[in-house]
Amino acid sequence: MVAVDDLGNLTNIKIPTEPRRPELSVIEAVRRLLKDFKAEDISMVTHGTTIATNALFGQLLLELPKTVLITTRGFRDVIEIGRQNRPELYNVFFQRPRPIIPRRLRYEVEERIGPKGEEIQPVNLMEVKIIAGRIKAEGVESVAIGLMNCHKNPSHEEEITRILRLEKIKASVTTSSEVSPEYREYERMSTTVVNAVLIPIVQNYVGRLLKGLEEIGVESPLYIMQSNGGLSPLRKVKEKPVCMVESGPASGVIAAAFYGSLLGDGNVISLDVGGTTAKAGAVKNGKPEVVMEYEVGGTVHKGRIVKGSGYPVRLPFIDLAECGTGGGTIAWIDDGGSMKVGPTSAGAVPGPACYGTGGENPTITDANLILGRIPDRLLGGAMKLYPRMAENAVREKLSEPLGLDHQEAASNVVEIANSITAKILKIVSVERGHDPRDFSMIAFGGAGPMHACALAEELQVPNVIIPESPGLFSALGLLVSDVTHNLLRAVMNRMDEIDPSQLESVFKDLEDEARRALSEEGFPPERMVLLQEVDARYVGQSYEITVPMVPSGDGAERLVKTFHERHGTLYGYMALEEPIEIVNARLTAKGLIEELRLPKQELQGPKPSAESLTGFREVYFESPDDYVRCPIYARERLSPGNRVVGPLVVEQYDSTTVVYPDWSLEVDCYGNLRLTKEGRVSP
């Protein structure tokens, strides 16, 4: 947890999580904060969580709530048939993910809306009443309604919802026209089903959290981080919890965007390496990269979510790539005799072998300890590590089977981990049409600063920034996010056939809705920002890209030009002669939170104080020089303006920074460590 006062001073608190009841840890962190502050002084609480993702992965030791789907007759099996994507093309034994809602709980209704929104067949009211009786008899907790073409006309979904309420069912109801009002029935229905399943879980969780905060005297408004990097009021999240599936990882990218802006660098790659995974994101011109679809609960392969392996959700998500190279990731040897790293993790229990808590498998943390990159005590000396146990695990499981000494095996573990992590950095940069040489890297998480120099070398990133508290950096993102609403209307018209006034009318309706919502949340007009965008494609394409819509006289011409340029950047070609189709109109509405201002510190001389140097240690780098005797610095004793040339190690409570040979370290006026390759100009 990170708290900030009116002067920009930060308070950091980090405690263990209660996996079964994560809200207890949040409440305990706030309780510790209240030892130094009054409850009535807390003006706002923002929260990021992975409870939704954990539920769909089955990691909360609970069963998913009983949920039913009501759909148009003949479309009962759409969510099970899905698309023809095969995640494993040559695996004849592959099985699709288990349907969240079993077939016996998927009900069909006689009704039909046409593709242009016209009513073809009215809703069979008697069938809906019969279904309502079954819902009550089954003890259903949540209902998903997904009808054909309701993105063009939601009246039938609204009618079914009205009848269910008249029949007094107690279950929550989700309609696809509210959650994802766009075409493609499979993705829209999948998004609706995921939302319906999450409603009871998330409502119970945030209800317990809110009650616990009130019991300790905190009655401030509670906001939840969404997957799109914006905050949402609690009442909205209760209705649409699918928007918070990736809320935890998203906040790290938002924090990176804030720091990039603070330091005058709009192009930033974020690298978050924790205990289990590494995640990468990109910020271009001050804005985090966003994708419009995500597969929840999907399999990750080499940083990418494997298409068809999870449950599609059609909502904006911060563009993240992920791989299993966290500190606890296990190194092993496959049947062919090759060393592998991940994706399995030792977790917190039993943990890496060097923890001395029962772990027997070598991990990346064990390798770094053997190579001298981390000390034998962590958390300010509170946590003791056991180098001998790390050596035994590496020797038994890796070095002896491969005929290597344990130092060489440990070095190979780190090099393989860096190679895997570099791939996810390339996914969010090179594969998105960005040159990483034009970016800075912000490395955080407990292990991010340890691997940052090697990864920056791989991608030729010229500048690395290590924030003051890397292990708590993601939480900082919650303090710099704005309240955000994403609104959408289906258009489905060719650009040369659209009446400009029609598109203007669509955006006006969206803007009116957005202003009402932000006004209800207490934002005056001067603190509202509205961004118009459209999803566009060449006629005949299956997938579209999102481009900004400029509300001006030549807006249409500028939109066409921007689309061609964006298409060329992404795919390497522009079909200038092809007509363009507008699929959706999008509006992003932001309520601006008061800007966080971090205090600047006065720069001291370049030479660190004698007290900052705590000793020397043999550290192994990927070079012929083998071990190098490196100075060890205490981060809290380094002053702004200090500059040191590597190789060296900087230790602090929540992380360790390894500065490679030919790299220099400088402390800036905000207390960040700025790492720069010697001879390379920092942007």
C-alpha positions as CSV (number, residue, x, y, z in Angstrom):
1,M,0.0,0.0,0.0
2,V,1.1,3.5,-0.8
3,A,-0.4,6.6,0.8
4,V,0.3,10.2,-0.2
5,D,-0.3,13.4,1.8
6,D,-1.1,16.9,0.5
7,L,2.6,17.7,0.2
8,G,3.4,14.7,-2.0
9,N,5.1,12.7,0.8
10,L,4.7,9.0,0.4
11,T,4.1,6.3,3.0
12,N,4.8,2.7,2.0
13,I,3.4,-0.3,3.8
14,K,4.0,-3.9,2.7
15,I,2.5,-7.0,4.5
16,P,1.8,-10.6,3.5
17,T,-1.4,-11.4,1.7
18,E,-4.2,-13.7,3.0
19,P,-4.9,-15.8,-0.1
20,R,-8.3,-17.0,1.2
21,R,-9.4,-13.6,2.5
22,P,-7.3,-10.9,0.7
23,E,-9.5,-8.1,2.0
24,L,-8.1,-8.8,5.5
25,S,-4.6,-7.8,4.3
26,V,-5.9,-4.6,2.8
27,I,-7.7,-3.7,6.0
28,E,-4.6,-4.5,8.1
29,A,-2.5,-2.3,5.9
30,V,-4.9,0.6,6.4
31,R,-5.0,-0.1,10.1
32,R,-1.2,0.3,10.3
33,L,-1.5,3.6,8.3
34,L,-4.0,4.9,11.0
35,K,-1.3,4.7,13.6
36,D,0.2,7.8,12.1
37,F,-2.9,9.4,10.5
38,K,-6.6,10.0,11.3
39,A,-9.3,8.1,9.5
40,E,-11.2,11.3,8.7
41,D,-8.2,12.6,6.9
42,I,-8.3,9.9,4.3
43,S,-10.1,11.5,1.3
44,M,-10.1,8.6,-1.1
45,V,-9.2,4.9,-1.2
46,T,-8.2,3.2,-4.5
47,H,-7.7,-0.5,-4.9
48,G,-6.2,-2.9,-7.4
49,T,-6.8,-6.7,-7.2
50,T,-6.5,-9.9,-9.1
51,I,-9.4,-11.6,-7.3
52,A,-11.4,-11.8,-10.6
53,T,-8.5,-13.5,-12.5
54,N,-7.8,-15.8,-9.5
55,A,-11.5,-16.9,-9.4
56,L,-11.4,-17.9,-13.1
57,F,-8.1,-19.7,-12.6
58,G,-9.6,-21.6,-9.7
59,Q,-7.1,-20.2,-7.2
60,L,-9.4,-18.9,-4.5
61,L,-10.4,-22.4,-3.3
62,L,-14.0,-21.7,-4.2
63,E,-16.5,-22.9,-6.8
64,L,-17.8,-20.4,-9.4
65,P,-21.3,-19.3,-8.6
66,K,-24.1,-21.1,-10.3
67,T,-24.9,-19.0,-13.4
68,V,-27.4,-19.4,-16.3
69,L,-27.4,-18.0,-19.8
70,I,-30.5,-17.0,-21.7
71,T,-30.1,-16.7,-25.4
72,T,-31.9,-16.7,-28.8
73,R,-33.3,-20.1,-29.8
74,G,-30.6,-22.0,-31.8
75,F,-27.7,-20.2,-30.2
76,R,-27.4,-22.1,-27.0
77,D,-24.0,-23.6,-27.9
78,V,-22.3,-20.5,-29.2
79,I,-20.1,-20.0,-26.1
80,E,-18.9,-23.6,-26.4
81,I,-18.4,-23.7,-30.2
82,G,-16.5,-20.4,-30.1
83,R,-14.1,-19.8,-33.0
84,Q,-12.0,-22.2,-35.1
85,N,-8.7,-21.1,-33.5
86,R,-6.8,-24.1,-32.4
87,P,-4.3,-23.1,-29.6
88,E,-2.2,-26.2,-30.3
89,L,-2.5,-26.9,-34.1
90,Y,-0.8,-30.3,-34.1
91,N,-2.1,-31.6,-30.8
92,V,-5.0,-34.0,-31.6
93,F,-5.8,-34.4,-27.9
94,F,-6.3,-30.7,-27.3
95,Q,-9.5,-29.8,-25.5
96,R,-11.2,-26.4,-25.4
97,P,-11.5,-24.7,-22.1
98,R,-14.4,-26.0,-20.0
99,P,-17.5,-23.9,-20.6
100,I,-18.1,-21.6,-17.6
101,I,-21.8,-22.3,-17.8
102,P,-22.8,-26.0,-18.4
103,R,-25.2,-26.8,-21.2
104,R,-28.1,-27.7,-18.9
105,L,-28.0,-24.1,-17.5
106,R,-28.1,-22.5,-21.0
107,Y,-31.8,-21.6,-21.9
108,E,-33.2,-20.6,-25.2
109,V,-36.0,-18.2,-25.9
110,E,-38.2,-17.6,-29.0
111,E,-37.3,-14.1,-30.2
112,R,-35.4,-12.4,-32.9
113,I,-33.9,-9.0,-33.7
114,G,-32.6,-8.4,-37.2
115,P,-29.1,-7.2,-38.2
116,K,-30.3,-3.6,-38.6
117,G,-32.1,-3.6,-35.3
118,E,-35.6,-4.4,-36.6
119,E,-37.9,-6.7,-34.6
120,I,-38.5,-10.0,-36.5
121,Q,-40.1,-12.0,-33.8
122,P,-41.2,-10.7,-30.4
123,V,-40.1,-12.3,-27.1
124,N,-42.1,-15.4,-26.0
125,L,-43.1,-14.1,-22.6
126,M,-44.4,-17.5,-21.4
127,E,-41.0,-19.1,-22.1
128,V,-39.2,-16.4,-20.0
129,K,-41.6,-17.0,-17.1
130,I,-40.9,-20.8,-17.2
131,I,-37.1,-20.0,-17.2
132,A,-37.6,-17.7,-14.2
133,G,-39.2,-20.7,-12.3
134,R,-36.2,-22.9,-13.2
135,I,-33.8,-20.2,-12.0
136,K,-35.5,-20.0,-8.6
137,A,-35.6,-23.8,-8.4
138,E,-31.9,-24.2,-9.2
139,G,-30.8,-21.6,-6.7
140,V,-29.0,-19.6,-9.4
141,E,-26.9,-16.7,-8.2
142,S,-26.4,-14.8,-11.5
143,V,-28.0,-14.6,-15.0
144,A,-26.4,-13.7,-18.3
145,I,-28.6,-12.6,-21.2
146,G,-27.1,-12.6,-24.7
147,L,-29.4,-12.3,-27.6
148,M,-28.7,-12.1,-31.3
149,N,-28.2,-8.5,-32.7
150,C,-29.1,-6.9,-29.4
151,H,-26.1,-4.6,-29.9
152,K,-28.3,-2.8,-32.5
153,N,-31.5,-3.0,-30.5
154,P,-31.4,-3.9,-26.8
155,S,-35.2,-3.9,-26.3
156,H,-35.6,-7.7,-26.1
157,E,-32.9,-8.0,-23.5
158,E,-34.5,-5.2,-21.5
159,E,-37.9,-7.0,-21.8
160,I,-36.5,-10.3,-20.5
161,T,-34.8,-8.5,-17.6
162,R,-38.1,-6.8,-16.7
163,I,-40.0,-10.1,-16.7
164,L,-37.4,-11.8,-14.5
165,R,-37.7,-8.9,-12.0
166,L,-41.5,-9.2,-12.0
167,E,-41.0,-12.9,-11.3
168,K,-39.0,-11.9,-8.3
169,I,-35.8,-13.8,-9.0
170,K,-33.0,-13.0,-6.5
171,A,-30.1,-13.5,-8.9
172,S,-28.2,-10.6,-10.4
173,V,-28.8,-10.0,-14.2
174,T,-26.2,-9.0,-16.8
175,T,-27.2,-8.1,-20.4
176,S,-24.8,-8.1,-23.3
177,S,-26.1,-4.8,-24.6
178,E,-24.9,-3.1,-21.4
179,V,-21.6,-5.0,-21.0
180,S,-20.4,-5.3,-24.6
181,P,-22.7,-3.7,-27.2
182,E,-20.8,-4.7,-30.4
183,Y,-21.2,-7.3,-33.0
184,R,-19.6,-10.8,-33.0
185,E,-22.0,-12.9,-30.9
186,Y,-19.4,-15.3,-29.5
187,E,-17.1,-12.6,-28.0
188,R,-20.1,-10.5,-26.8
189,M,-21.7,-13.5,-25.2
190,S,-18.4,-14.7,-23.6
191,T,-17.9,-11.2,-22.1
192,T,-21.4,-11.2,-20.7
193,V,-21.0,-14.7,-19.2
194,V,-17.6,-13.8,-17.6
195,N,-19.2,-10.7,-16.1
196,A,-22.2,-12.6,-14.8
197,V,-20.0,-15.2,-13.1
198,L,-17.8,-12.6,-11.4
199,I,-20.7,-10.5,-10.0
200,P,-21.4,-12.6,-6.9
201,I,-17.6,-13.1,-6.2
202,V,-16.7,-9.4,-6.6
203,Q,-19.7,-8.1,-4.8
204,N,-19.0,-10.3,-1.8
205,Y,-15.3,-9.3,-1.8
206,V,-15.8,-5.6,-2.1
207,G,-18.7,-5.8,0.4
208,R,-16.4,-7.4,3.0
209,L,-13.7,-4.9,2.2
210,L,-16.0,-1.9,2.5
211,K,-17.4,-3.2,5.8
212,G,-13.9,-3.8,7.2
213,L,-12.8,-0.2,6.3
214,E,-15.9,1.2,7.9
215,E,-15.2,-0.8,11.1
216,I,-11.8,0.9,11.5
217,G,-13.4,4.4,10.8
218,V,-12.6,4.8,7.1
219,E,-15.7,6.0,5.3
220,S,-14.0,7.6,2.2
221,P,-15.1,6.7,-1.3
222,L,-13.7,3.4,-2.6
223,Y,-12.5,3.2,-6.2
224,I,-11.3,0.1,-8.0
225,M,-8.7,0.0,-10.8
226,Q,-9.9,-1.3,-14.1
227,S,-8.0,-3.3,-16.7
228,N,-8.0,-0.2,-18.9
229,G,-5.8,1.7,-16.4
230,G,-8.6,3.9,-15.1
231,L,-10.4,4.0,-11.8
232,S,-14.1,3.1,-11.4
233,P,-16.6,3.9,-8.6
234,L,-17.5,0.9,-6.5
235,R,-21.1,0.8,-7.7
236,K,-20.0,0.5,-11.3
237,V,-17.6,-2.3,-10.5
238,K,-20.3,-4.2,-8.7
239,E,-22.4,-4.1,-11.9
240,K,-19.5,-4.7,-14.3
241,P,-16.7,-6.6,-12.6
242,V,-15.4,-7.9,-15.9
243,C,-13.7,-4.5,-16.3
244,M,-11.3,-5.2,-13.4
245,V,-10.0,-8.6,-14.5
246,E,-6.4,-7.3,-14.9
247,S,-6.6,-4.4,-12.5
248,G,-3.5,-5.3,-10.5
249,P,-0.9,-5.4,-13.4
250,A,-2.5,-2.4,-15.2
251,S,-1.6,-0.1,-12.3
252,G,2.1,-0.8,-12.8
253,V,2.0,0.5,-16.4
254,I,0.0,3.6,-15.3
255,A,2.7,4.3,-12.7
256,A,5.3,4.0,-15.4
257,A,3.4,6.5,-17.6
258,F,3.2,8.9,-14.7
259,Y,7.0,8.6,-14.0
260,G,7.8,9.0,-17.7
261,S,5.8,12.2,-17.8
262,L,7.3,13.4,-14.6
263,L,10.8,12.9,-16.0
264,G,10.0,14.4,-19.4
265,D,10.0,11.1,-21.3
266,G,6.8,10.1,-23.0
267,N,8.1,6.8,-24.4
268,V,8.5,4.2,-21.7
269,I,8.7,0.4,-21.5
270,S,7.6,-0.9,-18.1
271,L,9.2,-4.1,-16.7
272,D,7.6,-5.6,-13.7
273,V,9.3,-8.7,-12.3
274,G,7.8,-10.2,-9.2
275,G,8.0,-13.6,-7.5
276,T,6.1,-15.6,-10.1
277,T,6.0,-13.7,-13.4
278,A,7.5,-10.9,-15.4
279,K,5.2,-8.4,-17.2
280,A,5.9,-5.8,-19.8
281,G,3.9,-2.8,-21.1
282,A,4.6,0.2,-23.4
283,V,3.8,3.9,-23.1
284,K,3.9,5.8,-26.3
285,N,3.8,9.6,-26.3
286,G,2.6,9.5,-22.7
287,K,-0.3,7.1,-23.3
288,P,-0.2,3.4,-22.3
289,E,-0.8,1.1,-25.3
290,V,-4.3,-0.5,-25.1
291,V,-5.9,-3.6,-26.8
292,M,-9.6,-4.1,-27.2
293,E,-9.8,-7.8,-26.5
294,Y,-8.3,-10.2,-23.9
295,E,-8.6,-13.9,-23.1
296,V,-9.3,-14.4,-19.4
297,G,-7.8,-17.6,-18.0
298,G,-5.9,-18.3,-21.2
299,T,-2.6,-20.1,-21.6
300,V,0.5,-17.9,-21.9
301,H,3.1,-19.1,-24.5
302,K,6.3,-17.0,-24.9
303,G,4.6,-13.9,-23.6
304,R,1.4,-14.2,-25.7
305,I,-2.0,-15.3,-24.6
306,V,-2.7,-18.3,-26.9
307,K,-5.8,-17.6,-28.9
308,G,-8.6,-19.9,-28.1
309,S,-7.2,-21.1,-24.8
310,G,-9.3,-18.8,-22.6
311,Y,-12.5,-16.9,-22.4
312,P,-12.6,-13.8,-24.7
313,V,-13.5,-10.4,-23.1
314,R,-14.2,-7.5,-25.5
315,L,-13.2,-4.6,-23.4
316,P,-10.2,-2.2,-23.3
317,F,-7.2,-3.7,-21.6
318,I,-3.7,-2.2,-21.0
319,D,-1.5,-4.1,-23.5
320,L,0.6,-6.4,-21.4
321,A,2.9,-9.3,-22.3
322,E,3.7,-11.9,-19.6
323,C,6.1,-14.8,-19.0
324,G,7.0,-17.0,-16.1
325,T,10.4,-15.6,-15.1
326,G,9.8,-14.3,-11.6
327,G,12.2,-14.8,-8.7
328,G,10.5,-18.1,-7.7
329,T,10.5,-19.6,-11.2
330,I,12.0,-23.1,-11.3
331,A,14.9,-24.1,-13.5
332,W,14.8,-27.8,-14.7
333,I,16.1,-30.2,-17.4
334,D,13.8,-31.6,-20.0
335,D,13.8,-35.2,-21.4
336,G,16.2,-34.1,-24.1
337,G,18.8,-32.9,-21.6
338,S,18.3,-29.2,-22.2
339,M,18.0,-26.6,-19.4
340,K,14.6,-24.9,-19.1
341,V,13.4,-22.0,-16.9
342,G,9.7,-21.8,-16.0
343,P,6.9,-21.4,-16.2
344,T,6.3,-23.3,-13.0
345,S,7.0,-21.3,-9.8
346,A,8.0,-22.4,-6.3
347,G,5.7,-19.7,-5.0
348,A,6.0,-18.3,-1.5
349,V,5.6,-21.8,-0.1
350,P,7.8,-23.8,-0.2
351,G,9.7,-21.0,-2.1
352,P,13.2,-21.1,-3.5
353,A,15.6,-23.5,-2.0
354,C,17.6,-20.7,-0.4
355,Y,14.6,-19.7,1.7
356,G,15.1,-22.8,3.9
357,T,11.4,-23.4,4.0
358,G,11.3,-26.8,2.3
359,G,11.9,-25.8,-1.4
360,E,14.2,-28.3,-3.2
361,N,14.1,-27.0,-6.7
362,P,16.5,-24.4,-8.0
363,T,15.0,-21.1,-8.9
364,I,16.1,-17.8,-10.5
365,T,16.5,-16.4,-6.9
366,D,18.8,-19.3,-6.0
367,A,20.9,-18.6,-9.2
368,N,21.2,-14.9,-8.4
369,L,22.2,-15.7,-4.8
370,I,25.0,-18.0,-6.0
371,L,26.2,-15.3,-8.4
372,G,26.5,-12.8,-5.7
373,R,23.8,-10.5,-7.1
374,I,21.6,-10.5,-3.9
375,P,22.8,-10.5,-0.3
376,D,22.2,-13.4,2.1
377,R,19.7,-11.3,4.0
378,L,16.6,-9.6,2.6
379,L,14.0,-7.2,3.9
380,G,16.5,-5.1,5.7
381,G,18.1,-8.1,7.3
382,A,14.8,-9.6,8.6
383,M,14.9,-12.5,6.1
384,K,17.9,-14.8,6.1
385,L,18.8,-16.7,2.9
386,Y,20.9,-19.9,2.8
387,P,23.5,-20.0,0.0
388,R,24.5,-23.6,0.7
389,M,20.9,-24.8,0.1
390,A,20.8,-22.9,-3.2
391,E,24.1,-24.4,-4.3
392,N,22.9,-27.9,-3.4
393,A,19.7,-27.5,-5.3
394,V,21.5,-26.2,-8.4
395,R,24.2,-28.8,-8.2
396,E,21.8,-31.7,-7.8
397,K,19.1,-30.7,-10.3
398,L,21.2,-28.8,-12.9
399,S,25.0,-28.8,-12.8
400,E,25.7,-32.5,-12.2
401,P,23.3,-33.8,-14.9
402,L,24.7,-31.3,-17.4
403,G,28.4,-31.7,-16.4
404,L,28.8,-28.0,-15.3
405,D,30.0,-26.4,-12.1
406,H,27.3,-24.8,-10.1
407,Q,28.3,-21.2,-10.9
408,E,28.1,-21.9,-14.6
409,A,24.7,-23.5,-14.2
410,A,23.5,-20.6,-12.2
411,S,24.7,-18.2,-14.8
412,N,22.9,-20.2,-17.5
413,V,19.7,-20.0,-15.5
414,V,19.9,-16.2,-15.4
415,E,20.8,-15.9,-19.1
416,I,17.9,-18.1,-20.1
417,A,15.5,-16.1,-17.9
418,N,16.8,-12.9,-19.5
419,S,16.3,-14.3,-22.9
420,I,12.7,-15.3,-22.2
421,T,11.9,-11.9,-20.6
422,A,13.5,-10.0,-23.5
423,K,10.8,-11.6,-25.8
424,I,7.9,-10.0,-23.9
425,L,9.7,-6.7,-24.0
426,K,10.0,-7.1,-27.8
427,I,6.3,-8.1,-28.0
428,V,5.1,-4.7,-26.6
429,S,7.7,-2.7,-28.5
430,V,9.0,-4.2,-31.8
431,E,5.9,-6.2,-32.6
432,R,3.8,-3.2,-32.0
433,G,5.8,-1.1,-34.5
434,H,7.9,0.7,-31.9
435,D,11.7,1.0,-31.8
436,P,12.9,0.2,-28.3
437,R,16.0,2.5,-28.8
438,D,13.5,5.4,-28.7
439,F,12.3,4.3,-25.2
440,S,13.4,4.4,-21.6
441,M,12.8,1.4,-19.4
442,I,11.3,1.6,-15.9
443,A,12.1,-1.5,-14.0
444,F,10.3,-2.4,-10.8
445,G,9.0,-5.3,-8.8
446,G,11.3,-7.1,-6.4
447,A,13.4,-8.6,-9.1
448,G,13.1,-6.1,-12.0
449,P,16.1,-3.9,-11.1
450,M,18.3,-7.0,-10.9
451,H,17.8,-7.9,-14.5
452,A,17.2,-4.4,-16.0
453,C,20.7,-3.7,-17.4
454,A,21.0,-7.1,-19.2
455,L,17.6,-6.6,-20.8
456,A,18.3,-3.0,-21.8
457,E,21.5,-4.3,-23.4
458,E,19.5,-6.8,-25.4
459,L,17.0,-4.3,-26.7
460,Q,19.5,-1.4,-26.9
461,V,17.4,0.7,-24.6
462,P,19.6,3.6,-23.6
463,N,18.2,4.6,-20.3
464,V,16.9,2.6,-17.3
465,I,15.0,4.1,-14.4
466,I,14.7,2.4,-11.0
467,P,12.0,4.1,-8.9
468,E,12.5,4.8,-5.2
469,S,10.4,1.8,-4.0
470,P,10.4,-0.7,-6.8
471,G,8.5,-3.4,-4.8
472,L,5.6,-1.0,-4.2
473,F,5.7,0.8,-7.6
474,S,2.5,-0.8,-8.9
475,A,0.5,0.5,-5.9
476,L,1.7,4.0,-6.8
477,G,-0.2,3.7,-10.1
478,L,-3.4,3.7,-8.1
479,L,-2.7,7.2,-6.9
480,V,-2.1,8.7,-10.3
481,S,-5.0,7.2,-12.2
482,D,-8.2,9.1,-13.3
483,V,-11.7,7.9,-13.0
484,T,-12.5,6.4,-16.5
485,H,-15.6,5.3,-18.4
486,N,-15.4,3.5,-21.8
487,L,-18.6,3.9,-23.8
488,L,-19.3,2.3,-27.1
489,R,-22.0,2.2,-29.9
490,A,-22.0,-0.2,-32.9
491,V,-22.0,1.7,-36.3
492,M,-21.2,-0.9,-39.0
493,N,-21.1,1.4,-42.0
494,R,-18.7,2.2,-44.8
495,M,-17.0,5.5,-44.5
496,D,-18.2,6.7,-47.9
497,E,-21.8,5.8,-47.0
498,I,-22.0,7.4,-43.5
499,D,-23.9,10.6,-43.1
500,P,-21.5,12.8,-41.0
501,S,-24.5,14.0,-38.9
502,Q,-25.3,10.4,-38.0
503,L,-21.8,9.9,-36.5
504,E,-22.0,13.2,-34.8
505,S,-25.3,12.2,-33.2
506,V,-23.8,8.9,-32.0
507,F,-20.9,10.7,-30.3
508,K,-23.3,13.4,-28.8
509,D,-25.4,10.7,-27.2
510,L,-22.2,9.0,-25.8
511,E,-20.9,12.4,-24.5
512,D,-24.2,13.2,-22.8
513,E,-24.1,9.8,-21.0
514,A,-20.5,10.3,-20.0
515,R,-21.1,13.8,-18.6
516,R,-24.0,12.6,-16.6
517,A,-22.0,9.7,-15.1
518,L,-19.0,12.0,-14.2
519,S,-21.3,14.7,-12.8
520,E,-22.9,12.1,-10.5
521,E,-19.5,11.2,-9.3
522,G,-18.7,14.8,-8.3
523,F,-16.6,16.0,-11.3
524,P,-17.2,19.5,-12.5
525,P,-17.1,20.1,-16.3
526,E,-13.6,21.6,-16.2
527,R,-12.3,18.3,-14.8
528,M,-13.8,16.2,-17.5
529,V,-11.9,15.0,-20.6
530,L,-13.7,13.2,-23.4
531,L,-11.8,11.4,-26.2
532,Q,-13.6,10.2,-29.4
533,E,-12.3,7.1,-31.3
534,V,-13.6,4.7,-33.9
535,D,-12.8,1.1,-34.7
536,A,-12.1,0.9,-38.4
537,R,-11.0,-1.6,-41.0
538,Y,-10.7,-2.1,-44.7
539,V,-13.9,-3.6,-46.0
540,G,-13.6,-7.4,-45.9
541,Q,-11.1,-7.5,-43.0
542,S,-12.0,-9.6,-39.9
543,Y,-10.4,-7.3,-37.3
544,E,-10.3,-3.6,-36.8
545,I,-7.9,-1.1,-35.3
546,T,-8.8,1.9,-33.1
547,V,-8.0,5.4,-34.3
548,P,-8.8,8.9,-32.9
549,M,-11.8,10.8,-34.3
550,V,-11.2,14.6,-34.4
551,P,-14.5,16.5,-34.0
552,S,-13.9,19.1,-36.7
553,G,-14.9,20.0,-40.3
554,D,-12.2,17.8,-41.8
555,G,-12.5,15.1,-39.2
556,A,-13.4,12.4,-41.7
557,E,-10.4,13.1,-44.0
558,R,-8.1,13.1,-41.0
559,L,-9.6,9.9,-39.8
560,V,-9.0,8.1,-43.1
561,K,-5.4,9.4,-43.3
562,T,-4.7,8.3,-39.7
563,F,-6.2,4.9,-40.3
564,H,-4.0,4.3,-43.3
565,E,-0.8,5.4,-41.4
566,R,-1.7,3.3,-38.4
567,H,-2.4,0.2,-40.6
568,G,0.9,0.7,-42.3
569,T,2.8,0.9,-38.9
570,L,1.1,-2.3,-37.6
571,Y,1.1,-4.4,-40.7
572,G,3.7,-2.9,-43.1
573,Y,1.3,-1.9,-45.9
574,M,-1.5,0.6,-46.7
575,A,-4.3,-0.3,-49.1
576,L,-5.1,3.3,-50.1
577,E,-7.6,2.3,-52.8
578,E,-9.7,0.1,-50.5
579,P,-12.8,1.5,-48.8
580,I,-12.9,1.9,-45.0
581,E,-15.6,0.6,-42.7
582,I,-16.4,2.1,-39.4
583,V,-17.4,-0.7,-37.0
584,N,-17.8,1.1,-33.6
585,A,-17.8,4.5,-32.1
586,R,-15.9,4.8,-28.8
587,L,-15.8,7.4,-26.2
588,T,-13.3,7.5,-23.3
589,A,-14.5,9.8,-20.6
590,K,-12.1,10.8,-17.7
591,G,-12.8,12.5,-14.5
592,L,-9.4,14.1,-13.5
593,I,-8.1,13.3,-10.1
594,E,-6.0,15.9,-8.4
595,E,-2.5,15.6,-9.8
596,L,0.1,13.9,-7.6
597,R,3.1,16.2,-7.1
598,L,6.2,14.5,-5.8
599,P,8.6,16.8,-3.9
600,K,12.0,17.5,-5.5
601,Q,15.2,17.1,-3.5
602,E,18.2,19.3,-3.6
603,L,21.1,17.8,-5.7
604,Q,24.3,17.0,-3.8
605,G,27.7,16.4,-5.2
606,P,28.5,13.5,-7.5
607,K,30.5,11.6,-4.9
608,P,28.5,9.3,-2.6
609,S,29.1,9.6,1.1
610,A,31.4,7.1,2.8
611,E,28.5,5.7,4.8
612,S,26.6,4.7,1.6
613,L,29.3,2.2,0.7
614,T,28.6,-0.9,3.0
615,G,31.2,-3.3,1.6
616,F,32.3,-5.4,-1.3
617,R,31.1,-8.7,-2.8
618,E,32.1,-11.0,-5.6
619,V,29.5,-10.8,-8.3
620,Y,29.3,-12.8,-11.5
621,F,28.4,-11.1,-14.8
622,E,27.8,-12.7,-18.2
623,S,31.4,-12.1,-19.4
624,P,34.8,-13.9,-19.6
625,D,35.9,-12.0,-16.5
626,D,33.9,-14.4,-14.3
627,Y,33.4,-12.9,-10.8
628,V,34.1,-9.2,-10.2
629,R,34.7,-7.6,-6.9
630,C,31.8,-5.1,-6.7
631,P,31.1,-2.2,-4.2
632,I,27.8,-2.6,-2.4
633,Y,25.8,0.6,-1.7
634,A,22.8,1.2,0.6
635,R,20.2,3.0,-1.4
636,E,18.8,5.0,1.5
637,R,22.2,6.5,2.0
638,L,22.7,7.6,-1.6
639,S,21.8,11.3,-2.2
640,P,20.4,13.1,-5.2
641,G,23.2,14.0,-7.5
642,N,25.4,11.1,-6.6
643,R,27.0,9.3,-9.6
644,V,28.8,6.0,-9.6
645,V,30.2,3.9,-12.5
646,G,29.5,0.1,-12.5
647,P,29.9,-2.7,-11.9
648,L,28.1,-2.3,-8.5
649,V,25.1,-3.4,-6.5
650,V,22.6,-1.2,-4.7
651,E,20.6,-2.9,-1.9
652,Q,17.4,-1.7,-0.3
653,Y,14.4,-3.1,1.7
654,D,12.3,-4.2,-1.2
655,S,14.7,-4.8,-4.1
656,T,18.3,-5.1,-5.3
657,T,19.7,-3.2,-8.3
658,V,22.6,-4.7,-10.2
659,V,24.5,-2.2,-12.3
660,Y,26.5,-3.9,-15.1
661,P,30.1,-3.0,-16.2
662,D,30.1,0.0,-18.6
663,W,26.9,1.3,-17.0
664,S,26.7,4.3,-14.7
665,L,24.2,5.1,-12.0
666,E,23.0,8.6,-11.1
667,V,20.4,9.6,-8.4
668,D,18.0,12.2,-9.7
669,C,16.1,14.9,-7.8
670,Y,13.1,12.5,-7.1
671,G,15.4,9.8,-5.6
672,N,15.2,7.5,-8.7
673,L,18.3,5.6,-9.9
674,R,19.1,6.5,-13.5
675,L,21.2,3.9,-15.2
676,T,22.9,4.8,-18.5
677,K,25.2,2.9,-20.8
678,E,28.6,4.6,-20.7
679,G,29.2,6.4,-24.0
680,R,25.4,6.4,-24.9
681,V,23.4,9.6,-24.6
682,S,20.4,9.3,-22.4
683,P,17.2,10.8,-23.9
